[in-house]
Amino acid sequence: MANDVSAGSTTTTIAGRLALGITLLAFGLGSVDVIDGVTAADAVSIAHYIGGVALFVAGLFAFREQDSGTGTAFSVLGALWFTWAVTDAGSANAAGLFYLLFALVVLSLAVAGGDQLSQGMYGLFLVGLVLMAVAAFAESGGLAKAGGWFAVAAGAVAWYTATAALAHWPTVLPKRAAGRGVTAAG
């Protein structure tokens, strides 16, 4: 089994993915009310400092390392998490609009390419944000919880990706042979 840790294995990328994973897990778990007394509002400090500041700084370091894809992703996501943490949406529709705009950024990151786990993480986060936007517009607690679970899944993938790079675990799915009787050479 191949251990493709070259994509996103720099210290900056690992730190950024850990920050994103922790932020997504805190935000998602707070949104689903699975832990008694913990709400999405309790994730604000984590989103502010880890998701906002630390992720933004990781993005700047990635730019310094001339990794424009990671730099763009981390700095933009850091700015969005920071904004989410310090802004009082004011109304459900304002919150829905913010989630929708956040989802457009994550859509750009998902289609931009990269390794399979990053695309999967961004895809899960995208679905979560769209569900959260619709939930805010429709004032639906059930959709908000569903969006939260997608954020939890995205956070778990981000955490795994960072941990896999540190531990040299597999980060790509093995390729399947083309058909019967075909063997892999190499």
Secondary structure, 3 states (H helix, E strand, C coil): CCCCCCCCCCHHHHHHHHHHHHHHHHHHHHHHCCCCCCCHHHHHHHHHHHHHHHHHHHHHHHHHCCCHHHHHHHHHHHHHHHHHHHCCCCCHHHHHHHHHHHHHHHHHHHHCCCCHHHHHHHHHHHHHHHHHHHHHHHCCHHHHHHHHHHHHHHHHHHHHHHHHHHHCCCCCCCCCCCCCCCCCCC
